[in-house]
């Protein structure tokens, strides 16, 4: 058990963020079927839930709060939307009235890193705007209307907000002619990142915590303390938050039970269909 707890504390985040993505690059770069990416994602979900049971940051967050069905529905729709966007990519590329400028000569791993940096900037900005524009917040509030943090929370999105995320995050990449294999790897990297960001695991990042938008950094983004959760909008990196002046690395009061959610909506409904309709009421 001690070895499992050691892995959970120091090996979980690197395995998820680096190990699984390197394996995905190896498989896709080697010409293997995209089906393997689906298999790896199932592994990522299973590993997240397992490690949360071994070394939880907050034990109470491992207990369902009438939200399991809703979270699973969000997760399924989230991944279906990703697959649909990838299937549409070749058609969009064909319709582009200019030649691709994407650096396809680079190794596929380097192409993925470039795509992540570009998408991270775009998605950080749409996230930042979602906390400042009321019509965007009405959609994004679904993601914040949770009462605990665990891996599946990362996939809780209103479908319309996810469409905006996809559009904003991939638009520069589409203009550049992003190849389908790199798009598949990017979608996988984002999904795994969301799992790690919201994982209820007491993992350690050491000096990397200053640069990665996960762990304590993202927990502070979800607190319901007045005026304190409006920070840390990055998906992969803290770099853009540094530029925006919205980076907060820690707090004297670590988030705990009762600290997650929306301050003025403590009884946010936990039913999928109800959440779909909320922005329009």
BAFI-3210 file (N, C-alpha, C; in Angstrom, 3 decimals, decimal comma, padded with zeros to 6 digits):
// residues 281
n [1|2|3|4|5|6|7|8|9|10|11|12|13|14|15|16|17|18|19|20|21|22|23|24|25|26|27|28|29|30|31|32|33|34|35|36|37|38|39|40|41|42|43|44|45|46|47|48|49|50|51|52|53|54|55|56|57|58|59|60|61|62|63|64|65|66|67|68|69|70|71|72|73|74|75|76|77|78|79|80|81|82|83|84|85|86|87|88|89|90|91|92|93|94|95|96|97|98|99|100|101|102|103|104|105|106|107|108|109|110|111|112|113|114|115|116|117|118|119|120|121|122|123|124|125|126|127|128|129|130|131|132|133|134|135|136|137|138|139|140|141|142|143|144|145|146|147|148|149|150|151|152|153|154|155|156|157|158|159|160|161|162|163|164|165|166|167|168|169|170|171|172|173|174|175|176|177|178|179|180|181|182|183|184|185|186|187|188|189|190|191|192|193|194|195|196|197|198|199|200|201|202|203|204|205|206|207|208|209|210|211|212|213|214|215|216|217|218|219|220|221|222|223|224|225|226|227|228|229|230|231|232|233|234|235|236|237|238|239|240|241|242|243|244|245|246|247|248|249|250|251|252|253|254|255|256|257|258|259|260|261|262|263|264|265|266|267|268|269|270|271|272|273|274|275|276|277|278|279|280|281]
n.u [000,831|001,996|003,716|001,894|000,710|002,914|003,350|000,954|001,283|003,644|003,956|001,587|000,603|002,786|002,634|000,091|000,053|002,430|003,368|001,107|000,524|002,919|002,895|000,601|001,453|003,483|001,962|000,169|001,979|003,268|001,513|-000,655|-004,080|-006,638|-008,330|-006,894|-006,439|-008,872|-008,888|-006,720|-007,765|-009,832|-008,242|-006,975|-009,131|-009,873|-007,486|-007,374|-009,675|-008,990|-006,594|-007,564|-008,959|-006,912|-005,156|-006,668|-007,220|-009,229|-011,205|-014,022|-014,811|-014,778|-017,144|-020,269|-022,575|-025,304|-024,680|-023,474|-024,679|-025,267|-022,674|-021,464|-023,065|-022,388|-019,671|-019,777|-021,125|-019,304|-017,032|-018,143|-018,669|-016,045|-015,089|-016,788|-015,990|-013,390|-013,913|-015,033|-012,916|-011,261|-013,007|-013,296|-010,662|-010,340|-012,018|-010,695|-009,388|-006,679|-003,266|-001,967|-000,118|000,923|003,552|004,316|006,580|007,908|008,678|005,998|005,498|006,595|004,905|002,538|003,159|003,422|000,793|-000,538|000,425|-000,615|-003,401|-003,749|-003,364|-005,559|-007,780|-007,470|-008,008|-010,732|-011,797|-011,150|-012,696|-015,173|-015,696|-016,243|-018,070|-021,511|-023,290|-021,673|-020,860|-023,244|-023,387|-020,933|-021,160|-022,255|-020,104|-018,932|-020,831|-020,580|-020,198|-018,047|-014,650|-013,448|-012,031|-013,873|-015,171|-013,848|-014,877|-017,375|-019,416|-021,441|-022,903|-022,990|-021,112|-018,884|-018,710|-017,984|-015,516|-014,137|-014,240|-012,874|-010,446|-009,397|-009,502|-007,275|-005,540|-006,895|-006,883|-004,219|-003,992|-004,103|-003,166|-005,126|-004,192|-002,668|-004,632|-006,231|-004,462|-004,190|-006,814|-006,968|-004,910|-005,958|-008,293|-007,193|-005,709|-007,762|-008,864|-006,731|-006,448|-008,722|-008,627|-009,164|-006,781|-004,020|-001,506|002,001|003,858|006,194|008,753|007,542|004,985|004,743|004,500|002,571|-000,875|-002,457|-003,580|-003,184|-003,336|-005,493|-007,571|-008,013|-009,250|-011,813|-013,026|-015,609|-015,362|-015,895|-014,871|-012,432|-012,109|-011,685|-009,429|-006,497|-006,878|-005,756|-005,307|-003,302|-000,851|000,606|001,494|000,035|-001,729|000,032|000,688|-001,801|-002,184|-003,573|-002,727|-002,563|-000,826|-001,109|-002,839|-003,571|-005,574|-006,430|-008,618|-011,588|-014,162|-017,290|-016,268|-016,307|-017,792|-020,458|-020,780|-023,232|-025,067|-025,624|-027,091|-026,951|-028,482|-028,226|-028,790|-028,709|-030,307|-031,711|-029,589|-028,834|-030,873|-030,681|-029,131|-030,921|-033,016]
n.v [-001,212|001,185|001,640|002,115|004,463|006,127|006,166|007,392|009,943|010,974|009,886|009,781|012,214|012,775|010,351|010,484|013,025|013,073|010,380|008,925|010,560|010,480|007,782|007,774|009,414|007,786|005,590|006,714|008,056|005,852|004,825|003,393|002,432|004,909|004,027|003,137|005,420|005,876|003,645|004,276|006,521|005,447|003,983|006,136|007,353|005,240|004,965|007,437|007,368|005,179|006,002|008,173|006,891|005,784|007,820|010,265|013,790|015,049|013,151|013,113|014,035|011,891|010,670|010,172|012,747|012,762|013,181|011,548|010,296|012,561|013,558|011,473|011,564|014,115|013,614|011,648|013,012|015,065|013,735|012,640|014,968|015,832|013,774|014,118|016,671|016,081|014,326|016,078|017,615|016,943|017,749|020,486|021,293|020,782|022,697|025,026|028,010|028,244|027,080|024,691|025,789|024,462|022,999|020,243|018,783|018,520|016,303|014,254|014,453|016,952|018,543|018,145|019,371|022,044|022,509|022,249|024,463|026,608|026,070|026,159|028,866|030,020|028,735|029,445|032,171|032,202|031,033|032,907|035,070|033,922|034,231|036,835|037,880|038,008|036,414|034,349|033,361|032,278|029,891|028,706|028,430|025,980|024,242|025,080|024,596|022,530|020,398|019,193|018,218|016,092|013,730|013,479|015,909|017,581|017,137|018,109|020,114|022,617|021,770|023,817|025,621|024,041|023,824|026,433|026,499|024,581|025,810|028,268|027,329|025,754|027,221|028,920|026,811|025,370|027,227|027,126|024,616|022,148|018,778|015,723|013,492|014,870|016,467|014,530|013,628|016,000|016,397|014,199|014,811|017,124|016,116|014,315|016,112|017,621|015,705|015,338|017,938|018,248|016,165|014,367|013,969|013,828|014,817|015,551|018,158|019,508|021,786|022,158|022,987|025,710|026,150|024,518|024,159|022,760|020,706|022,295|024,862|024,825|024,020|026,290|027,856|026,938|027,567|028,783|031,148|034,522|036,644|035,339|033,157|033,892|033,350|031,821|030,611|029,027|026,146|024,190|025,455|027,846|030,160|032,030|033,064|034,421|036,536|037,738|038,544|037,014|034,860|032,647|030,963|029,679|029,360|030,501|029,123|026,057|024,644|022,872|020,589|021,906|024,202|024,381|025,373|027,627|030,741|032,239|030,365|027,921|025,570|024,312|022,746|019,206|017,659|016,374|017,130|019,285|021,039|021,611|023,284|025,444|027,883|029,267|030,099]
n.w [000,000|000,703|-001,422|-003,477|-002,597|-002,705|-005,474|-006,207|-005,111|-006,288|-008,837|-010,290|-011,648|-013,535|-015,007|-016,164|-017,545|-019,032|-019,582|-020,738|-022,913|-024,371|-025,067|-026,649|-028,777|-029,777|-030,708|-032,632|-034,272|-035,231|-036,999|-036,077|-035,324|-034,677|-032,772|-030,618|-029,154|-027,944|-026,264|-024,604|-023,359|-021,828|-020,083|-018,819|-017,454|-015,746|-014,256|-012,976|-011,287|-009,717|-008,412|-007,022|-005,036|-003,603|-002,666|-001,705|-002,001|-000,594|001,314|001,470|-000,996|-002,651|-002,381|-003,873|-004,721|-005,497|-008,126|-009,966|-012,255|-013,788|-014,227|-015,693|-017,985|-018,974|-019,506|-021,537|-023,621|-023,984|-025,046|-027,369|-028,799|-029,230|-030,901|-033,090|-033,974|-034,817|-036,906|-038,705|-039,427|-041,778|-043,868|-043,364|-043,758|-046,507|-047,552|-047,062|-048,468|-048,997|-048,971|-046,648|-043,824|-041,796|-039,906|-041,066|-041,437|-039,088|-036,311|-035,091|-032,380|-031,701|-033,201|-031,808|-029,326|-030,165|-031,036|-028,596|-027,128|-028,639|-028,562|-025,820|-025,186|-026,629|-025,442|-022,794|-022,955|-023,805|-021,578|-019,618|-020,545|-020,177|-017,528|-017,312|-019,130|-019,143|-020,673|-021,538|-019,086|-018,121|-019,476|-018,824|-016,114|-015,541|-015,397|-013,061|-011,194|-009,224|-006,336|-005,312|-006,066|-008,445|-010,786|-013,006|-013,075|-014,791|-017,298|-017,262|-018,883|-020,419|-023,491|-025,454|-024,547|-024,710|-027,474|-028,110|-026,833|-028,349|-030,857|-030,408|-029,422|-031,459|-033,794|-034,715|-035,282|-037,221|-039,291|-039,897|-040,927|-039,470|-039,170|-039,216|-037,553|-035,603|-034,528|-033,294|-031,314|-029,868|-028,910|-027,229|-025,398|-024,202|-022,981|-021,106|-019,598|-018,429|-016,739|-014,916|-013,928|-012,341|-010,584|-007,585|-006,004|-003,878|-005,013|-005,682|-007,200|-007,012|-008,037|-010,498|-010,107|-010,349|-013,004|-014,173|-014,761|-012,774|-009,963|-006,762|-007,868|-009,714|-008,060|-006,535|-008,384|-008,367|-005,959|-003,747|-002,434|-001,718|-004,251|-004,612|-006,318|-008,875|-010,557|-012,124|-014,918|-016,847|-018,992|-019,607|-018,922|-016,608|-017,651|-019,247|-017,388|-015,773|-017,455|-017,672|-015,118|-013,313|-011,882|-009,155|-006,878|-004,415|-001,218|002,074|003,163|002,445|-000,014|000,927|002,076|001,234|000,173|-002,553|-005,604|-006,557|-005,162|-004,742|-005,467|-003,922|-004,009|-006,486|-009,239|-009,838|-012,123|-015,354|-017,686|-016,630|-016,182|-018,809|-019,615|-017,912|-018,638|-020,206|-018,764]
ca.u [000,000|002,891|004,219|000,803|000,555|004,067|003,059|-000,126|001,776|004,719|003,957|000,293|000,549|003,674|002,134|-001,065|000,328|003,557|003,420|000,036|000,637|004,045|002,423|-000,325|002,273|004,153|000,993|-000,331|003,133|003,616|000,480|-001,680|-005,456|-007,086|-009,062|-006,010|-006,600|-010,031|-008,458|-005,879|-008,603|-010,481|-007,190|-006,770|-010,267|-009,755|-006,355|-007,766|-010,601|-008,258|-005,649|-008,361|-009,319|-005,686|-004,601|-007,552|-006,938|-010,322|-011,934|-015,462|-015,073|-014,924|-018,521|-021,222|-023,528|-026,401|-024,135|-022,763|-025,353|-025,066|-021,269|-021,234|-023,717|-021,530|-018,453|-020,084|-021,419|-018,050|-016,175|-018,829|-018,430|-014,649|-014,992|-017,483|-015,132|-012,260|-014,432|-015,309|-011,675|-010,833|-013,882|-012,930|-009,360|-010,550|-012,706|-009,824|-008,978|-005,231|-002,478|-001,613|001,191|001,307|004,891|004,166|007,902|008,379|008,210|004,613|005,504|006,812|003,676|001,572|003,540|003,066|-000,669|-000,946|000,703|-001,574|-004,731|-003,753|-003,602|-006,919|-008,759|-007,333|-008,682|-012,178|-012,110|-011,079|-013,881|-016,370|-015,916|-016,450|-019,219|-022,629|-023,884|-020,755|-020,879|-024,453|-023,050|-019,773|-021,540|-022,520|-018,843|-018,619|-021,932|-020,297|-020,015|-016,805|-013,744|-012,847|-011,580|-014,921|-015,609|-013,210|-015,669|-018,700|-019,519|-022,626|-022,471|-022,769|-019,831|-017,837|-018,578|-017,203|-014,151|-013,545|-014,085|-011,816|-009,177|-008,871|-009,594|-005,942|-004,956|-007,583|-006,374|-002,867|-004,048|-003,755|-003,467|-006,044|-003,521|-002,284|-005,886|-006,614|-003,558|-004,517|-008,064|-006,636|-004,116|-006,859|-009,166|-006,387|-005,375|-008,947|-008,957|-005,693|-006,751|-009,799|-008,492|-009,146|-005,566|-003,081|-000,208|003,011|004,477|007,476|008,958|006,712|003,701|004,735|004,330|001,490|-002,173|-003,148|-003,399|-003,645|-003,634|-006,851|-008,556|-008,328|-010,150|-013,172|-013,553|-016,778|-015,086|-016,185|-013,784|-011,149|-012,022|-011,545|-007,992|-005,990|-007,741|-005,011|-005,625|-002,061|000,256|000,284|002,156|-000,918|-002,253|001,051|000,542|-003,090|-002,198|-004,599|-002,135|-002,484|-000,218|-001,496|-003,694|-003,393|-006,712|-006,635|-010,038|-012,037|-015,589|-018,114|-015,589|-016,344|-019,088|-020,761|-021,140|-024,635|-025,942|-025,121|-027,902|-026,959|-029,100|-027,290|-029,477|-028,145|-031,258|-031,971|-028,432|-028,868|-031,856|-030,432|-028,699|-031,993|-034,090]
ca.v [000,000|002,347|001,868|002,702|005,843|006,859|006,398|008,364|011,275|011,480|009,305|009,886|013,342|012,538|009,241|010,956|014,150|012,785|008,989|008,542|011,334|009,923|006,520|008,118|009,884|006,599|004,774|007,418|008,271|004,574|004,423|002,546|002,916|005,903|003,327|003,040|006,628|005,601|002,693|005,016|007,412|004,602|003,720|007,375|007,508|004,214|005,282|008,585|006,932|004,288|006,757|008,983|006,041|005,443|008,985|011,405|015,094|015,222|011,884|013,326|014,293|010,606|010,216|010,764|013,691|012,757|013,818|010,583|010,177|013,816|013,660|010,501|012,101|015,193|013,035|010,971|014,040|015,787|012,964|012,545|016,246|015,817|012,869|014,759|017,751|015,474|013,786|017,201|018,321|016,829|018,559|021,893|021,501|020,815|023,939|026,177|028,533|028,433|025,903|024,528|026,287|023,692|022,402|018,790|018,149|018,285|015,056|014,424|014,898|018,400|019,144|018,127|020,406|023,329|022,608|022,438|025,856|027,483|025,809|026,592|030,311|030,310|028,260|030,280|033,443|032,003|030,766|034,214|035,834|033,255|034,719|038,280|038,188|037,324|035,374|033,217|032,791|031,473|028,564|028,176|028,161|024,540|023,613|025,476|024,223|021,231|020,521|018,498|018,126|014,805|013,728|013,652|017,309|018,245|016,921|018,703|021,334|022,770|021,509|025,052|026,188|023,202|024,218|027,668|026,096|023,920|026,791|029,221|026,642|025,133|028,103|029,215|025,572|025,064|028,146|026,704|023,320|021,086|017,428|014,938|012,754|015,795|016,872|013,420|013,674|017,193|016,131|013,273|015,542|018,026|015,309|013,809|017,269|017,959|014,716|015,621|019,236|018,163|014,940|014,424|013,231|014,691|014,602|016,594|018,559|020,154|023,074|022,256|023,595|027,106|026,218|023,662|024,636|021,623|020,597|023,418|026,028|024,769|023,956|027,663|028,410|026,433|027,894|029,662|032,264|035,794|037,372|034,639|032,088|034,476|033,240|030,552|030,206|028,214|024,733|023,421|026,209|029,049|031,286|033,057|033,717|035,385|037,718|038,361|038,988|036,237|033,648|032,526|029,645|029,037|030,100|030,118|028,256|025,079|024,309|021,646|020,331|023,112|025,355|024,264|025,693|029,023|031,332|032,629|029,277|026,754|024,378|024,184|021,444|018,174|016,816|016,755|017,857|020,566|021,914|022,047|024,345|026,559|029,174|029,905|030,465]
ca.w [000,000|000,756|-002,782|-004,256|-002,157|-003,242|-006,886|-006,307|-004,764|-007,147|-010,178|-010,980|-012,589|-014,688|-015,825|-016,924|-018,444|-019,924|-020,001|-021,654|-024,154|-025,126|-025,637|-027,731|-029,902|-030,335|-031,434|-033,816|-035,134|-035,829|-037,949|-035,465|-035,407|-033,710|-031,716|-029,459|-028,343|-027,097|-025,229|-023,653|-022,560|-020,816|-019,093|-018,058|-016,536|-014,717|-013,386|-012,149|-010,238|-008,817|-007,581|-006,099|-003,888|-002,868|-001,987|-001,982|-001,387|000,358|001,273|001,255|-002,417|-003,341|-002,194|-004,818|-004,143|-006,470|-009,318|-010,799|-013,548|-014,509|-014,635|-016,760|-019,186|-019,471|-020,053|-022,804|-024,626|-024,231|-025,942|-028,667|-029,475|-029,689|-032,047|-034,213|-034,475|-035,523|-038,161|-039,609|-039,744|-043,185|-044,712|-043,148|-044,395|-047,964|-047,911|-046,858|-049,786|-049,069|-048,641|-045,243|-043,406|-040,615|-040,102|-041,068|-041,492|-037,720|-035,692|-034,657|-030,988|-031,713|-033,708|-030,704|-028,358|-030,763|-031,009|-027,203|-026,737|-029,327|-028,016|-024,421|-025,197|-027,084|-024,468|-021,595|-023,198|-023,784|-020,174|-018,952|-020,963|-019,654|-016,167|-017,367|-019,975|-018,496|-021,509|-021,507|-017,736|-017,950|-019,985|-018,108|-014,724|-015,401|-014,990|-011,678|-010,307|-008,603|-004,883|-004,975|-007,195|-008,772|-012,171|-014,007|-013,140|-015,920|-018,504|-017,060|-019,690|-021,258|-024,868|-026,212|-024,123|-025,281|-028,877|-028,128|-026,476|-029,514|-031,929|-030,060|-029,220|-032,673|-034,965|-035,288|-035,782|-038,476|-040,308|-040,263|-041,590|-038,521|-039,674|-038,383|-036,464|-034,534|-033,885|-032,416|-030,158|-029,090|-028,194|-026,144|-024,399|-023,480|-022,130|-019,987|-018,774|-017,641|-015,661|-013,916|-013,321|-011,362|-009,798|-006,125|-005,632|-003,165|-005,658|-005,553|-008,459|-006,742|-008,702|-011,701|-009,760|-010,788|-014,455|-014,628|-014,275|-012,171|-008,521|-005,943|-008,709|-010,272|-006,970|-006,146|-009,391|-008,136|-004,632|-003,721|-001,542|-002,390|-004,886|-004,601|-007,300|-010,209|-010,839|-012,659|-016,026|-017,796|-019,148|-019,468|-018,348|-015,836|-018,313|-019,692|-016,181|-015,348|-018,301|-017,370|-013,725|-012,619|-011,317|-007,706|-006,691|-003,173|-000,295|003,470|003,500|001,372|-000,235|001,568|001,924|001,331|-000,423|-004,012|-006,213|-006,862|-003,868|-004,613|-005,918|-003,178|-004,294|-007,942|-009,589|-010,281|-013,088|-016,649|-018,542|-015,972|-016,419|-020,200|-019,772|-016,992|-019,219|-020,962|-017,839]
c.u [000,865|003,415|003,157|000,601|001,711|003,844|001,988|000,387|002,759|004,674|002,689|000,277|001,507|003,187|000,998|-000,652|001,443|003,480|002,367|000,117|001,808|003,635|001,471|000,432|002,964|003,187|000,533|000,810|003,562|002,555|-000,590|-003,044|-005,758|-007,868|-008,217|-006,105|-007,813|-009,691|-007,631|-006,717|-009,346|-009,489|-006,986|-007,890|-010,157|-008,632|-006,691|-008,643|-009,903|-007,364|-006,393|-008,768|-008,107|-005,169|-005,466|-007,050|-007,974|-011,207|-013,406|-015,787|-015,158|-016,339|-019,455|-022,206|-024,683|-025,964|-023,502|-023,373|-025,149|-023,652|-020,948|-021,855|-022,890|-020,281|-018,681|-020,327|-020,158|-017,194|-016,816|-018,600|-017,012|-014,482|-015,630|-016,626|-013,965|-012,712|-014,699|-014,034|-011,235|-011,683|-013,530|-011,622|-009,495|-011,153|-011,845|-009,285|-007,479|-004,528|-002,135|-000,227|001,678|002,633|004,864|005,511|008,473|007,940|006,829|004,517|005,710|005,581|002,613|001,890|003,182|001,555|-001,177|-000,735|-000,314|-002,971|-004,832|-004,013|-005,058|-007,949|-008,662|-008,084|-010,203|-012,640|-012,140|-012,326|-015,166|-016,679|-016,233|-017,621|-020,407|-023,214|-022,987|-020,769|-022,108|-024,246|-021,939|-020,113|-021,843|-021,270|-018,522|-019,706|-021,761|-020,026|-018,774|-015,933|-013,213|-012,712|-012,670|-015,425|-015,021|-014,015|-017,078|-018,745|-020,909|-022,179|-022,208|-021,448|-018,676|-017,619|-017,753|-015,739|-013,436|-013,264|-012,921|-010,461|-008,551|-008,865|-008,220|-005,291|-005,591|-007,072|-004,996|-002,842|-003,636|-004,120|-004,347|-005,316|-003,118|-003,528|-006,369|-005,761|-003,862|-005,793|-007,822|-005,888|-005,000|-007,742|-008,414|-006,035|-006,546|-009,153|-007,973|-006,001|-007,724|-009,694|-008,475|-007,986|-004,587|-001,671|000,701|003,627|005,830|007,596|008,088|005,362|003,598|004,376|003,133|000,180|-003,013|-002,957|-003,929|-004,035|-005,075|-007,913|-008,974|-009,263|-011,603|-013,747|-014,729|-016,610|-015,235|-014,913|-012,474|-011,017|-011,796|-010,078|-007,718|-006,886|-007,053|-005,463|-004,386|-001,018|-000,239|000,803|001,184|-001,533|-001,246|000,909|-000,736|-003,130|-003,220|-004,043|-002,107|-002,031|-000,684|-002,347|-003,419|-004,488|-006,945|-008,120|-010,385|-013,531|-016,371|-017,515|-015,678|-017,734|-019,211|-021,360|-022,631|-025,597|-025,500|-025,889|-028,057|-027,506|-028,096|-027,986|-029,102|-029,096|-031,571|-030,815|-028,374|-029,786|-031,550|-030,029|-029,829|-033,172|-033,837]
c.v [001,261|002,681|002,523|004,169|006,707|007,161|007,471|009,784|011,824|010,972|009,505|010,985|013,152|011,419|009,703|011,986|013,867|011,365|008,609|009,306|010,842|008,613|006,770|008,587|008,708|005,787|005,447|007,686|007,002|004,036|003,518|003,220|003,954|005,265|003,223|004,269|006,482|004,660|003,411|005,950|006,630|004,262|004,948|007,586|006,494|004,496|006,439|008,147|006,027|005,074|007,678|008,182|005,710|006,628|010,213|012,684|015,368|013,979|012,067|013,548|013,007|010,055|010,950|011,655|013,888|013,376|012,836|010,462|011,401|013,927|012,697|011,000|013,218|014,614|012,386|012,002|014,816|015,036|012,768|013,828|016,322|014,954|013,481|015,858|017,199|014,925|014,885|017,878|018,160|017,680|020,035|022,218|021,620|022,141|025,182|026,685|028,798|027,150|025,881|025,094|025,528|022,973|020,875|018,065|017,879|016,907|015,279|014,856|016,395|019,125|019,207|019,217|021,803|023,544|022,870|023,888|026,811|027,314|026,286|028,094|030,621|029,912|029,017|031,590|033,283|031,711|032,079|035,037|035,236|033,675|036,216|038,719|037,366|036,207|034,142|032,544|031,910|030,053|027,917|027,822|026,687|023,820|023,914|025,062|022,830|021,455|019,790|018,502|016,710|014,749|014,037|015,084|018,032|018,148|017,480|020,055|021,417|022,563|022,763|025,706|025,355|023,534|025,489|027,380|025,493|024,926|027,735|028,538|026,121|026,068|028,463|027,975|025,159|025,946|027,721|025,346|022,160|019,707|016,647|014,173|013,658|016,278|015,792|013,434|014,880|016,978|015,192|013,991|016,459|017,236|014,789|014,957|017,659|016,977|015,039|016,919|019,109|016,945|015,213|013,566|014,216|014,485|015,808|016,886|019,224|021,485|023,261|022,902|025,040|027,242|025,431|024,051|023,496|021,665|021,805|024,643|025,980|024,625|025,368|028,329|028,044|026,811|028,858|030,821|033,567|036,440|036,627|033,558|032,580|034,512|031,935|029,967|029,254|026,767|023,870|024,161|027,404|030,307|032,410|033,779|034,723|036,671|038,478|038,945|038,234|034,951|033,724|031,102|028,930|029,930|029,617|029,145|027,279|024,752|022,963|021,474|021,624|024,324|025,386|024,602|027,168|029,650|031,617|031,573|027,978|025,462|024,193|022,809|020,474|017,158|017,291|017,595|019,219|021,538|022,420|023,253|025,585|027,875|029,931|030,300|031,844]
c.w [000,000|-000,633|-003,655|-003,886|-002,667|-004,721|-007,047|-006,074|-005,803|-008,599|-010,978|-012,037|-013,772|-015,602|-016,724|-017,971|-019,434|-020,475|-021,020|-022,972|-025,011|-025,789|-026,801|-028,973|-030,582|-031,197|-032,719|-034,796|-035,840|-036,767|-037,385|-035,503|-034,325|-032,566|-030,454|-028,562|-027,427|-025,965|-024,167|-022,784|-021,479|-019,705|-018,208|-017,043|-015,394|-013,734|-012,457|-010,985|-009,225|-007,867|-006,619|-004,867|-003,021|-002,063|-002,281|-001,312|-000,305|000,272|000,952|-000,213|-003,232|-003,227|-003,152|-004,085|-005,125|-007,790|-010,301|-012,187|-014,409|-015,040|-015,774|-018,062|-019,796|-020,144|-021,407|-023,905|-024,981|-025,243|-027,312|-029,467|-030,014|-030,937|-033,279|-034,823|-035,282|-036,877|-039,188|-040,099|-041,202|-044,122|-044,590|-043,851|-045,911|-048,404|-047,727|-048,204|-049,901|-048,659|-047,153|-044,965|-042,166|-040,868|-040,030|-041,117|-040,105|-037,240|-035,077|-033,186|-030,867|-032,225|-032,607|-029,692|-028,881|-030,708|-029,594|-026,773|-027,366|-028,737|-026,573|-024,331|-025,553|-026,038|-023,149|-021,773|-023,200|-022,360|-019,382|-019,275|-020,393|-018,226|-016,149|-018,228|-019,498|-019,350|-021,594|-020,134|-017,530|-018,465|-019,156|-016,657|-014,492|-014,907|-013,530|-010,687|-009,726|-007,112|-004,386|-006,227|-007,309|-010,278|-013,188|-014,104|-014,343|-017,196|-018,379|-017,765|-020,297|-022,697|-025,687|-025,822|-024,653|-026,759|-029,013|-027,798|-027,682|-030,627|-031,646|-029,980|-030,497|-033,881|-035,556|-035,889|-037,109|-039,600|-040,799|-040,958|-040,713|-039,083|-038,691|-037,278|-035,294|-033,789|-032,915|-031,152|-029,267|-028,282|-027,017|-025,031|-023,562|-022,514|-020,905|-019,041|-017,879|-016,493|-014,544|-013,180|-012,161|-010,447|-008,294|-005,612|-005,001|-003,728|-005,494|-006,919|-008,257|-007,464|-009,949|-011,403|-010,230|-012,272|-014,981|-013,962|-013,713|-010,656|-007,763|-006,760|-009,211|-009,191|-006,550|-007,158|-009,097|-006,775|-004,737|-002,742|-002,309|-002,936|-005,003|-005,664|-008,710|-010,624|-011,589|-013,761|-017,008|-017,830|-018,928|-018,635|-017,550|-016,526|-018,669|-018,498|-015,632|-016,151|-017,984|-015,958|-012,891|-011,997|-009,791|-007,402|-005,422|-002,308|001,119|003,915|002,358|001,213|000,388|001,312|002,130|000,656|-001,953|-004,528|-006,515|-005,614|-003,734|-005,155|-005,244|-003,469|-005,794|-008,326|-010,198|-011,196|-014,484|-017,490|-017,950|-016,233|-017,860|-020,377|-018,947|-017,656|-019,906|-020,085|-017,265]
res [x|x|x|x|x|x|x|x|x|x|x|x|x|x|x|x|x|x|x|x|x|x|x|x|x|x|x|x|x|x|x|x|x|x|x|x|x|x|x|x|x|x|x|x|x|x|x|x|x|x|x|x|x|x|x|x|x|x|x|x|x|x|x|x|x|x|x|x|x|x|x|x|x|x|x|x|x|x|x|x|x|x|x|x|x|x|x|x|x|x|x|x|x|x|x|x|x|x|x|x|x|x|x|x|x|x|x|x|x|x|x|x|x|x|x|x|x|x|x|x|x|x|x|x|x|x|x|x|x|x|x|x|x|x|x|x|x|x|x|x|x|x|x|x|x|x|x|x|x|x|x|x|x|x|x|x|x|x|x|x|x|x|x|x|x|x|x|x|x|x|x|x|x|x|x|x|x|x|x|x|x|x|x|x|x|x|x|x|x|x|x|x|x|x|x|x|x|x|x|x|x|x|x|x|x|x|x|x|x|x|x|x|x|x|x|x|x|x|x|x|x|x|x|x|x|x|x|x|x|x|x|x|x|x|x|x|x|x|x|x|x|x|x|x|x|x|x|x|x|x|x|x|x|x|x|x|x|x|x|x|x|x|x|x|x|x|x|x|x|x|x|x|x|x|x|x|x|x|x|x|x]
***
